[in-house]
Amino acid sequence: MSGREQYFQCRLEVTSILGVGSRLLPGTTLSAPKAQALVVTESGEFLPLEGGDTDAHGPLRLGPPLELLSTTSPKDPEPQLMPPAQQEFPQGQHNSPRRSPRAAAPALSRWRPCSDVPYSYVAANPVDGSFFCLEGFSVLRVSGADLVERVAGDMYEDSGGDGPGSEASFRVPHFLTCDSYGTLYLADGPEVRAVYTGAQAVEAAARARAQPANGDGGGEDPPSYVSTLPFQADMDIWGLAYDPCAHALVFASKTALYRWALERRGQAQGQGQEQEERREEGQEQAGPGAPVLFAGREGRVGGADGRGAQARFRDIRGLAADACGCVYVVEGEGSPYEDEDDEDEDEQEETTAVRRVAPDGSVTTLVAGLAGEWDRPAVLPNGCLALCCYAENALMLLDLRLRPLPLCAPAANAGAHPARSLPSDLGALLDGEAEGTSDLTITVADRRFAVHRLILSARCDYFKQRLTGHFADGAATELSLPDADPAAFELLLRFVYTGRADIPPALAQSVAELADRLLLPELCRAAQGVMLAGVTAESVVDSLLWAERHGGIFSHLHAGLRAWYLQHQVEVLEHARESLERLSAESPRLMVELLAEGLGQWSPLKERRR
């Protein structure tokens, strides 16, 4: 193995390995939780990974397969589970869901995997100590008492429909991940599907029934429900992970990563009279916005480190996230777009790289040249990154000293909040989850934002001057921001409260301008980075003119846009000739400078002037 740094690695032989993950060890208490790493094989064996509790340096071995149980009851093929809020748990301990008194007590028998479908992936549910896996085209849940039940799909059917778990189906399910609410997400071709259980399934079914075009006309509340998230990637998804710090999903194509902010429970369930009024007026937004490019560029192949769209990936095979909001990318080091007829292809050894993507989108290569086709990464409880290689029947552990995601949350708080952190708590405050705490309303166009003057004064110099200085606004309970974009201000507030914001390219210019106006240089520079990363032949001239008009803090953007133009001037001439006419009319001096630089004559001209 070669790489930017050297890490201890351990390799184990596992026949037909198709996944690795963790779960809360059955019988553990919340005051002293213990985790158990599991390896799943194609034949449906779940093998505990024993030894190396603190790191990978100690002896590691595979334990005997778990002896799982299943229910068999002709009168009750779909056992009714009680919502998590009604489940009874021993004090300080997770247990399997208690069955509703209305369901007949099913018989328990030893669970036996089906011999003609593959089993794959392990995703821990932090709410109740269970874990999910795939059985063919269906999703299984294994409770903390080792009880197996199918929660969604049919192991053989691949039609891809939403609805109650027993009626839903998947086409090509892959890449399982679970959020802090206990919702399971999986990639299904270019889509992401959500599998809700318990009380969340009841809510999801109710939302579906409220849609006029939905065919689900009613009936009993289902124990599970499947919904497709409201976006579709441009191509099949090749990795999926949950970021607990941002409460967001990160998914990947072959060469790019995207982030999609998830709804918080307060948003999904409604937030008071103002939201109800917006719904009646037809102005309410349907869920979070579109996915935002996180790192890499679509179709741009390479191995360069960098920030955001400046980084390059070759052949992404899987993602894993840690508790700090970092995402780990496993990629093949050969291009997915290489000519399949290359005569030397068979002679080249497949190698794998591991890259880390920080919360700000900065990409760093950790390991390169790892022999073999490794994929399906997972962060284990001991801080190791685990990789699978089906072709070589092997499990690889890299001791990267990562911080794993928490595997348990108190049952009483199930579905209440994501993993606690200062940014997530302040974000929840902004989202109105602590009602009645705001003491200031800011009006931007036709939207009103309930905020907290202490947070704004501490985090933004503009509001500090306006609210604590000698302005008449110091004691005001309402302020207005004329000529501001409400969508840009919403992102700005998110940055003020949490220190981060996913800026869509379409809003980058508005966010940069507003951040400069409100004295937030860090956000302004971040928005400029999004503008520069998304520049095209059609947009570069308009962006150049805009940056030139504003000057000051935008000088770095202006220089970057000039450099981009000089590298793509032929492309601009071919695809955006009218923009060059506009440039010559609005800024003839800049036009001459670009022309001179493009011809390589700008420096000699300056020398003659001297």
C-alpha positions as CSV (number, residue, x, y, z in Angstrom):
1,M,0.0,0.0,0.0
2,S,1.2,3.5,-0.8
3,G,-0.5,6.7,0.2
4,R,-0.1,10.3,1.5
5,E,0.2,8.8,5.0
6,Q,0.7,5.2,6.1
7,Y,-2.0,3.5,8.2
8,F,-2.0,0.2,10.0
9,Q,-4.1,-2.3,8.1
10,C,-5.5,-5.7,8.9
11,R,-7.0,-8.2,6.4
12,L,-9.3,-11.1,7.1
13,E,-10.6,-13.8,4.8
14,V,-14.4,-13.8,4.5
15,T,-16.1,-16.0,1.8
16,S,-18.6,-14.0,-0.4
17,I,-18.5,-10.9,1.8
18,L,-21.2,-8.3,0.8
19,G,-21.2,-5.9,3.7
20,V,-19.9,-4.8,7.0
21,G,-21.4,-2.6,9.7
22,S,-22.2,-2.2,13.4
23,R,-25.1,-2.6,15.8
24,L,-25.8,-2.0,19.5
25,L,-24.8,-5.1,21.3
26,P,-28.1,-6.8,22.5
27,G,-28.6,-6.3,26.3
28,T,-26.4,-3.3,26.5
29,T,-27.5,-0.3,28.6
30,L,-27.6,3.3,27.6
31,S,-25.3,4.3,30.5
32,A,-22.6,1.8,29.2
33,P,-23.4,1.1,25.6
34,K,-21.3,-1.5,23.7
35,A,-21.2,-2.0,20.0
36,Q,-20.8,-5.1,17.9
37,A,-19.3,-5.1,14.4
38,L,-21.0,-7.5,11.9
39,V,-20.0,-8.9,8.6
40,V,-22.7,-10.1,6.2
41,T,-22.1,-12.7,3.5
42,E,-24.0,-13.4,0.3
43,S,-25.5,-16.5,1.8
44,G,-27.1,-14.6,4.7
45,E,-24.7,-15.3,7.5
46,F,-24.1,-12.4,10.0
47,L,-20.7,-12.9,11.5
48,P,-19.5,-10.9,14.6
49,L,-16.1,-9.4,14.2
50,E,-14.4,-10.2,17.5
51,G,-11.3,-8.8,19.1
52,G,-9.7,-5.4,18.4
53,D,-12.3,-3.5,20.5
54,T,-10.2,-0.3,20.7
55,D,-8.2,-0.6,17.5
56,A,-7.2,-3.0,14.7
57,H,-3.8,-3.8,16.2
58,G,-5.0,-6.6,18.4
59,P,-6.0,-10.1,17.1
60,L,-9.2,-10.1,15.0
61,R,-11.4,-13.0,14.2
62,L,-14.8,-13.9,13.0
63,G,-17.2,-15.3,15.5
64,P,-19.9,-17.9,14.8
65,P,-23.0,-16.7,12.8
66,L,-25.8,-15.1,14.8
67,E,-28.7,-17.4,15.6
68,L,-31.6,-15.2,14.5
69,L,-35.3,-15.8,15.0
70,S,-38.4,-15.3,12.9
71,T,-42.1,-15.3,13.4
72,T,-44.5,-17.7,11.7
73,S,-48.2,-17.2,12.1
74,P,-50.7,-17.9,9.2
75,K,-53.2,-15.5,10.8
76,D,-50.8,-12.7,11.1
77,P,-48.4,-12.6,8.1
78,E,-47.6,-8.9,8.7
79,P,-47.2,-8.5,12.5
80,Q,-48.5,-5.1,13.7
81,L,-45.7,-3.2,15.5
82,M,-46.4,-0.4,18.0
83,P,-45.0,3.0,17.2
84,P,-41.7,3.7,19.0
85,A,-43.4,6.3,21.3
86,Q,-45.7,3.5,22.7
87,Q,-43.0,0.8,23.0
88,E,-42.0,-0.2,26.4
89,F,-38.3,-0.7,27.2
90,P,-36.5,-1.8,30.3
91,Q,-35.0,1.1,32.2
92,G,-31.8,2.2,30.3
93,Q,-32.0,-0.7,27.8
94,H,-33.0,-1.2,24.2
95,N,-35.2,-4.2,23.3
96,S,-37.2,-5.4,20.4
97,P,-40.5,-3.7,19.7
98,R,-43.4,-5.0,21.8
99,R,-46.3,-6.3,19.7
100,S,-49.6,-4.6,19.9
101,P,-52.2,-6.5,22.1
102,R,-54.4,-6.7,19.0
103,A,-52.0,-8.9,17.2
104,A,-52.0,-12.6,17.8
105,A,-48.9,-13.9,19.5
106,P,-46.8,-15.4,16.7
107,A,-44.7,-18.5,17.1
108,L,-40.9,-18.1,17.1
109,S,-38.6,-20.3,15.1
110,R,-35.0,-20.2,13.9
111,W,-34.6,-17.9,10.9
112,R,-33.1,-19.4,7.9
113,P,-31.9,-17.3,5.0
114,C,-33.2,-17.9,1.5
115,S,-30.7,-19.8,-0.7
116,D,-31.5,-18.1,-4.0
117,V,-31.2,-14.4,-3.2
118,P,-28.1,-12.4,-1.9
119,Y,-27.9,-10.7,1.4
120,S,-25.9,-7.5,1.7
121,Y,-25.2,-4.3,3.7
122,V,-25.6,-3.5,7.4
123,A,-27.1,-0.2,8.6
124,A,-27.6,0.4,12.3
125,N,-30.8,2.0,13.6
126,P,-29.7,4.3,16.5
127,V,-33.3,4.6,17.8
128,D,-34.1,1.1,18.9
129,G,-30.8,-0.9,18.6
130,S,-31.9,-2.8,15.5
131,F,-30.1,-3.0,12.2
132,F,-31.3,-3.2,8.5
133,C,-30.0,-5.3,5.6
134,L,-31.0,-6.3,2.1
135,E,-32.5,-9.6,1.2
136,G,-32.6,-9.7,-2.5
137,F,-35.0,-6.8,-3.5
138,S,-36.4,-6.4,0.1
139,V,-35.3,-4.8,3.3
140,L,-35.0,-6.8,6.6
141,R,-34.8,-5.5,10.1
142,V,-33.1,-7.5,12.9
143,S,-34.2,-6.3,16.3
144,G,-32.1,-6.1,19.4
145,A,-33.5,-9.5,20.4
146,D,-32.3,-11.0,17.1
147,L,-35.8,-11.2,15.6
148,V,-35.9,-10.9,11.8
149,E,-38.8,-9.3,10.0
150,R,-39.2,-8.0,6.4
151,V,-40.2,-4.3,6.6
152,A,-40.3,-3.4,2.9
153,G,-40.3,-4.9,-0.5
154,D,-40.4,-8.4,-1.9
155,M,-37.2,-10.4,-2.2
156,Y,-37.9,-11.3,-5.8
157,E,-40.0,-8.4,-7.2
158,D,-38.2,-5.3,-8.7
159,S,-41.0,-3.0,-9.9
160,G,-40.0,0.0,-7.8
161,G,-43.3,1.3,-6.3
162,D,-43.9,3.3,-3.1
163,G,-46.5,2.7,-0.4
164,P,-46.9,0.5,2.7
165,G,-43.9,-1.7,3.2
166,S,-45.7,-4.9,2.3
167,E,-46.8,-3.4,-1.0
168,A,-43.7,-1.4,-1.9
169,S,-40.9,-2.7,-4.1
170,F,-37.4,-1.7,-5.2
171,R,-35.6,-2.0,-8.6
172,V,-31.8,-2.1,-7.7
173,P,-31.4,-1.4,-4.0
174,H,-27.9,-0.6,-2.7
175,F,-26.0,1.5,-0.1
176,L,-28.1,1.5,3.1
177,T,-27.8,4.3,5.7
178,C,-29.9,5.3,8.7
179,D,-30.4,8.8,10.1
180,S,-30.7,9.9,13.7
181,Y,-34.5,9.6,13.6
182,G,-34.3,5.9,12.7
183,T,-35.3,6.4,9.0
184,L,-33.6,4.1,6.6
185,Y,-32.4,5.4,3.2
186,L,-31.2,3.4,0.3
187,A,-30.1,4.1,-3.3
188,D,-32.3,2.7,-6.0
189,G,-30.8,3.5,-9.4
190,P,-30.8,7.3,-9.7
191,E,-33.3,7.7,-6.8
192,V,-33.1,7.6,-3.0
193,R,-35.9,5.7,-1.2
194,A,-36.8,6.3,2.4
195,V,-38.2,3.4,4.6
196,Y,-40.1,4.7,7.6
197,T,-41.1,2.4,10.5
198,G,-43.3,2.8,13.6
199,A,-44.8,6.3,14.2
200,Q,-42.9,7.7,11.2
201,A,-44.6,5.2,8.9
202,V,-48.0,6.4,10.1
203,E,-47.0,10.0,9.4
204,A,-45.6,9.2,6.0
205,A,-48.7,7.3,5.0
206,A,-50.9,10.2,6.2
207,R,-48.8,12.6,4.1
208,A,-49.2,10.3,1.0
209,R,-53.0,10.1,1.5
210,A,-53.1,14.0,1.6
211,Q,-51.7,14.1,-2.0
212,P,-54.6,14.4,-4.5
213,A,-52.9,12.2,-7.1
214,N,-52.0,9.5,-4.7
215,G,-53.9,6.2,-5.0
216,D,-53.5,5.2,-1.4
217,G,-57.0,6.0,-0.3
218,G,-56.8,5.0,3.3
219,G,-56.9,1.9,5.4
220,E,-55.1,0.9,8.6
221,D,-51.8,2.6,9.6
222,P,-49.0,0.5,8.1
223,P,-46.0,-0.7,10.3
224,S,-43.7,0.6,7.6
225,Y,-43.9,2.9,4.6
226,V,-41.6,3.5,1.6
227,S,-41.3,6.9,-0.1
228,T,-39.1,8.2,-2.9
229,L,-37.3,11.4,-2.1
230,P,-38.3,14.3,-4.4
231,F,-35.2,14.4,-6.6
232,Q,-33.5,12.2,-9.2
233,A,-29.8,12.1,-9.9
234,D,-28.6,12.4,-13.5
235,M,-27.2,8.9,-13.3
236,D,-27.2,5.8,-11.0
237,I,-26.0,6.5,-7.4
238,W,-22.7,4.9,-6.4
239,G,-22.6,5.8,-2.7
240,L,-24.9,7.0,0.1
241,A,-24.1,8.2,3.6
242,Y,-25.7,10.2,6.4
243,D,-24.0,13.3,7.8
244,P,-25.3,13.7,11.4
245,C,-23.8,17.2,11.9
246,A,-25.7,18.7,9.0
247,H,-28.6,16.3,9.1
248,A,-28.1,15.7,5.4
249,L,-27.6,12.8,3.0
250,V,-24.5,12.7,0.8
251,F,-24.7,10.7,-2.4
252,A,-22.3,10.1,-5.2
253,S,-22.2,9.5,-8.9
254,K,-19.0,8.0,-10.4
255,T,-17.2,11.4,-10.3
256,A,-19.1,13.8,-8.0
257,L,-20.6,14.0,-4.5
258,Y,-23.9,15.8,-3.7
259,R,-25.5,16.9,-0.4
260,W,-29.2,17.0,0.2
261,A,-30.5,18.5,3.4
262,L,-33.2,16.4,5.2
263,E,-36.3,17.8,6.8
264,R,-36.3,18.0,10.5
265,R,-39.4,16.7,12.4
266,G,-40.6,20.3,13.1
267,Q,-40.5,21.0,9.4
268,A,-42.2,17.8,8.4
269,Q,-45.0,18.2,10.9
270,G,-45.8,21.9,10.4
271,Q,-44.6,24.9,12.3
272,G,-47.6,26.9,13.5
273,Q,-50.0,29.4,12.0
274,E,-47.6,31.0,9.6
275,Q,-47.0,27.7,7.8
276,E,-50.7,26.9,7.7
277,E,-51.4,30.3,6.1
278,R,-48.7,29.7,3.5
279,R,-50.2,26.3,2.7
280,E,-53.6,27.8,2.2
281,E,-52.1,30.4,-0.1
282,G,-50.2,27.7,-2.1
283,Q,-46.8,29.2,-1.2
284,E,-45.5,26.4,1.0
285,Q,-42.4,24.7,-0.3
286,A,-42.5,20.9,-0.7
287,G,-39.6,19.8,1.4
288,P,-35.9,20.7,1.2
289,G,-34.3,22.2,-1.9
290,A,-32.5,20.5,-4.7
291,P,-29.2,18.5,-4.1
292,V,-26.1,20.7,-4.0
293,L,-22.8,19.8,-5.5
294,F,-20.5,18.9,-2.6
295,A,-17.2,17.8,-4.3
296,G,-15.9,16.8,-7.7
297,R,-17.5,17.5,-11.1
298,E,-19.8,15.4,-13.2
299,G,-17.9,13.6,-15.9
300,R,-14.6,15.2,-14.9
301,V,-12.2,12.3,-14.1
302,G,-9.0,12.6,-12.1
303,G,-7.4,12.1,-8.7
304,A,-6.7,15.8,-7.7
305,D,-7.3,16.9,-4.2
306,G,-8.9,20.3,-3.6
307,R,-12.0,22.0,-2.4
308,G,-15.5,21.4,-3.8
309,A,-15.7,21.4,-7.6
310,Q,-11.9,21.8,-7.9
311,A,-11.4,18.1,-6.7
312,R,-11.6,15.2,-9.1
313,F,-12.7,11.6,-8.6
314,R,-12.1,8.6,-10.9
315,D,-14.5,5.8,-10.1
316,I,-16.5,6.1,-6.8
317,R,-17.5,2.8,-5.3
318,G,-19.0,3.8,-1.9
319,L,-19.3,6.3,0.9
320,A,-19.1,6.2,4.7
321,A,-19.5,9.1,7.2
322,D,-18.1,9.7,10.7
323,A,-19.6,11.6,13.6
324,C,-17.6,14.8,12.7
325,G,-19.4,15.3,9.4
326,C,-16.5,14.0,7.3
327,V,-17.3,11.6,4.4
328,Y,-14.9,8.9,3.3
329,V,-14.9,8.0,-0.4
330,V,-13.6,4.7,-1.7
331,E,-12.8,4.9,-5.4
332,G,-11.1,2.8,-8.1
333,E,-7.9,4.4,-9.4
334,G,-8.8,3.6,-13.0
335,S,-11.2,5.8,-15.0
336,P,-14.7,4.4,-15.5
337,Y,-14.7,6.0,-18.9
338,E,-11.5,4.3,-20.3
339,D,-11.7,2.4,-23.5
340,E,-12.8,-1.2,-22.8
341,D,-10.8,-2.4,-25.8
342,D,-7.5,-1.2,-24.3
343,E,-5.0,-4.0,-24.9
344,D,-3.2,-3.3,-21.7
345,E,-6.4,-3.3,-19.5
346,D,-6.0,-7.0,-18.5
347,E,-2.4,-6.4,-17.5
348,Q,-3.2,-3.5,-15.1
349,E,-3.7,-4.4,-11.5
350,E,-6.8,-2.9,-10.0
351,T,-6.1,-0.5,-7.1
352,T,-8.2,1.5,-4.7
353,A,-7.9,4.9,-3.0
354,V,-9.5,6.3,0.1
355,R,-10.3,10.0,0.1
356,R,-11.7,12.2,2.9
357,V,-14.2,15.0,2.2
358,A,-14.3,17.6,5.0
359,P,-17.6,19.4,5.9
360,D,-16.5,22.4,3.7
361,G,-16.0,20.1,0.7
362,S,-12.2,19.9,0.9
363,V,-10.9,16.6,-0.5
364,T,-7.8,14.9,0.9
365,T,-6.3,11.6,-0.3
366,L,-5.6,9.4,2.7
367,V,-4.7,6.1,1.1
368,A,-3.7,5.3,-2.5
369,G,-2.5,2.3,-4.4
370,L,-4.4,-0.3,-2.2
371,A,-4.3,-3.4,-4.3
372,G,-7.7,-4.9,-5.2
373,E,-11.2,-3.7,-6.0
374,W,-12.4,-2.6,-2.5
375,D,-15.8,-1.1,-1.8
376,R,-18.8,-0.9,0.7
377,P,-16.9,1.2,3.3
378,A,-18.1,1.4,6.9
379,V,-16.8,3.2,10.0
380,L,-16.5,0.6,12.8
381,P,-16.9,1.2,16.5
382,N,-13.1,0.9,17.0
383,G,-12.5,3.9,14.6
384,C,-11.3,1.7,11.7
385,L,-12.6,2.1,8.2
386,A,-13.7,-1.3,6.9
387,L,-13.6,-2.2,3.2
388,C,-15.0,-5.3,1.4
389,C,-13.6,-7.2,-1.6
390,Y,-16.0,-9.8,-2.9
391,A,-13.7,-11.0,-5.7
392,E,-10.9,-11.8,-3.2
393,N,-13.2,-12.9,-0.3
394,A,-11.6,-10.4,2.0
395,L,-12.3,-7.8,4.6
396,M,-9.8,-4.9,5.1
397,L,-9.5,-2.7,8.2
398,L,-7.6,0.6,8.0
399,D,-6.8,2.2,11.4
400,L,-7.7,5.8,10.6
401,R,-8.8,6.6,14.2
402,L,-12.2,7.8,13.0
403,R,-15.1,8.8,15.3
404,P,-17.9,6.4,14.6
405,L,-21.6,7.4,14.5
406,P,-23.5,6.8,17.7
407,L,-25.4,3.5,17.7
408,C,-28.0,4.3,20.4
409,A,-30.3,7.1,21.5
410,P,-32.8,7.0,24.4
411,A,-36.1,5.5,23.3
412,A,-38.0,8.4,24.8
413,N,-36.2,10.7,22.4
414,A,-36.7,8.6,19.3
415,G,-37.2,10.8,16.4
416,A,-36.9,14.0,18.4
417,H,-33.5,15.4,17.1
418,P,-30.5,14.3,15.2
419,A,-27.1,13.8,17.0
420,R,-26.6,16.7,19.4
421,S,-24.0,19.4,18.6
422,L,-23.9,23.1,18.9
423,P,-24.6,23.8,15.2
424,S,-27.5,21.3,15.1
425,D,-29.0,22.7,18.3
426,L,-28.8,26.3,17.0
427,G,-30.1,25.1,13.7
428,A,-33.1,23.6,15.5
429,L,-33.6,27.0,17.3
430,L,-33.7,28.7,13.9
431,D,-36.2,26.1,12.6
432,G,-38.5,27.0,15.5
433,E,-38.4,23.7,17.4
434,A,-38.1,25.8,20.6
435,E,-41.3,27.9,20.1
436,G,-41.6,31.2,21.7
437,T,-37.9,31.9,22.1
438,S,-37.5,34.4,19.2
439,D,-37.5,38.1,20.1
440,L,-37.1,39.7,16.7
441,T,-38.8,39.4,13.3
442,I,-37.0,40.4,10.1
443,T,-39.1,41.0,7.0
444,V,-37.5,40.4,3.6
445,A,-39.8,41.0,0.7
446,D,-43.0,39.0,1.5
447,R,-41.3,36.6,4.0
448,R,-40.9,37.0,7.8
449,F,-38.1,35.4,9.7
450,A,-38.3,34.8,13.5
451,V,-34.8,35.2,14.9
452,H,-32.9,35.8,18.1
453,R,-31.2,39.2,18.5
454,L,-28.4,37.9,20.8
455,I,-27.3,35.3,18.2
456,L,-27.4,37.8,15.4
457,S,-25.5,40.4,17.4
458,A,-22.8,37.9,18.4
459,R,-22.4,36.4,14.9
460,C,-22.9,39.3,12.5
461,D,-21.2,42.7,12.7
462,Y,-24.0,44.3,10.7
463,F,-26.7,43.3,13.2
464,K,-24.4,44.0,16.1
465,Q,-24.1,47.6,14.9
466,R,-27.8,47.9,14.1
467,L,-29.1,46.2,17.3
468,T,-26.6,47.3,20.0
469,G,-25.3,50.6,18.7
470,H,-26.9,54.0,18.7
471,F,-29.4,53.2,16.0
472,A,-33.1,53.6,16.5
473,D,-33.5,49.9,15.8
474,G,-31.8,48.9,19.1
475,A,-35.1,48.2,20.8
476,A,-37.2,47.3,17.8
477,T,-39.0,44.0,17.6
478,E,-39.3,44.1,13.8
479,L,-36.7,45.0,11.2
480,S,-36.9,45.0,7.4
481,L,-34.2,44.4,4.8
482,P,-35.2,46.1,1.6
483,D,-33.9,44.9,-1.8
484,A,-32.7,41.6,-0.4
485,D,-33.4,38.1,-1.8
486,P,-35.5,36.1,0.7
487,A,-34.0,32.8,-0.4
488,A,-30.5,34.2,0.0
489,F,-31.3,35.7,3.4
490,E,-32.6,32.3,4.5
491,L,-29.2,30.7,3.7
492,L,-27.4,33.6,5.3
493,L,-29.4,33.0,8.5
494,R,-28.5,29.3,8.4
495,F,-24.8,30.3,8.2
496,V,-25.1,32.7,11.1
497,Y,-26.7,30.1,13.3
498,T,-24.8,27.0,12.4
499,G,-21.6,28.2,10.7
500,R,-22.4,26.4,7.5
501,A,-24.7,26.6,4.5
502,D,-25.2,24.6,1.3
503,I,-25.3,27.3,-1.4
504,P,-27.0,26.3,-4.6
505,P,-25.2,27.7,-7.7
506,A,-28.3,29.5,-8.7
507,L,-28.3,31.5,-5.5
508,A,-24.5,31.9,-5.1
509,Q,-24.4,35.5,-6.6
510,S,-27.3,36.7,-4.4
511,V,-25.7,35.1,-1.3
512,A,-22.3,36.6,-2.0
513,E,-23.8,40.1,-2.5
514,L,-26.0,39.9,0.6
515,A,-23.2,38.5,2.7
516,D,-20.9,41.4,1.7
517,R,-23.6,43.9,2.5
518,L,-24.2,42.3,5.9
519,L,-20.5,42.1,6.8
520,L,-20.1,38.3,6.6
521,P,-16.8,37.9,4.6
522,E,-16.5,34.1,5.3
523,L,-19.9,33.4,3.7
524,C,-19.2,35.9,0.9
525,R,-16.0,34.0,0.0
526,A,-17.8,30.7,0.2
527,A,-20.4,31.9,-2.2
528,Q,-17.8,33.2,-4.5
529,G,-16.2,29.8,-4.5
530,V,-19.5,28.3,-5.6
531,M,-19.7,30.8,-8.4
532,L,-16.2,30.1,-9.6
533,A,-16.8,26.3,-9.4
534,G,-19.9,26.5,-11.5
535,V,-18.8,29.0,-14.2
536,T,-19.5,28.1,-17.8
537,A,-18.8,29.6,-21.2
538,E,-22.3,31.1,-21.2
539,S,-22.0,32.7,-17.7
540,V,-18.3,33.8,-17.4
541,V,-18.8,37.2,-19.0
542,D,-21.8,38.2,-16.9
543,S,-20.0,37.0,-13.8
544,L,-16.9,39.0,-14.8
545,L,-18.9,42.2,-15.3
546,W,-20.7,41.7,-12.0
547,A,-17.5,41.1,-10.0
548,E,-15.9,44.1,-11.7
549,R,-18.8,46.4,-10.7
550,H,-18.6,45.3,-7.0
551,G,-14.8,45.3,-6.6
552,G,-13.4,45.1,-3.1
553,I,-13.8,41.6,-1.6
554,F,-14.7,40.3,-5.1
555,S,-11.3,41.0,-6.6
556,H,-10.2,37.4,-5.9
557,L,-13.3,36.1,-7.8
558,H,-12.6,38.6,-10.6
559,A,-9.1,37.2,-11.0
560,G,-10.3,33.6,-10.9
561,L,-12.9,34.4,-13.6
562,R,-10.3,36.1,-15.8
563,A,-8.0,33.0,-15.5
564,W,-11.0,30.7,-16.4
565,Y,-11.9,32.9,-19.4
566,L,-8.3,32.8,-20.7
567,Q,-8.3,29.0,-20.5
568,H,-11.7,28.7,-22.3
569,Q,-11.8,31.7,-24.6
570,V,-12.3,29.5,-27.7
571,E,-15.2,27.8,-26.0
572,V,-16.7,31.2,-25.1
573,L,-16.3,32.4,-28.7
574,E,-18.0,29.3,-30.0
575,H,-20.9,29.1,-27.5
576,A,-21.5,32.6,-26.2
577,R,-20.4,35.1,-28.9
578,E,-23.2,37.5,-27.9
579,S,-21.7,37.8,-24.4
580,L,-18.5,39.1,-25.9
581,E,-20.4,41.8,-27.7
582,R,-22.0,42.8,-24.4
583,L,-18.5,42.8,-22.7
584,S,-17.1,45.1,-25.4
585,A,-20.1,47.5,-24.9
586,E,-20.1,47.5,-21.1
587,S,-16.4,47.3,-20.3
588,P,-14.2,47.9,-23.3
589,R,-11.1,48.3,-21.1
590,L,-11.6,44.8,-19.7
591,M,-12.2,43.5,-23.2
592,V,-8.9,44.9,-24.3
593,E,-7.1,43.5,-21.3
594,L,-8.4,40.0,-21.9
595,L,-7.6,40.2,-25.6
596,A,-4.1,41.3,-24.9
597,E,-3.5,38.6,-22.2
598,G,-5.0,36.0,-24.5
599,L,-2.5,37.0,-27.2
600,G,0.4,36.9,-24.7
601,Q,1.1,40.6,-25.3
602,W,-0.2,42.2,-22.1
603,S,3.2,42.2,-20.3
604,P,5.2,43.7,-23.3
605,L,2.5,46.5,-23.6
606,K,3.0,47.4,-19.9
607,E,6.8,47.5,-20.5
608,R,6.4,50.0,-23.4
609,R,4.1,52.2,-21.3
610,R,6.9,52.5,-18.7
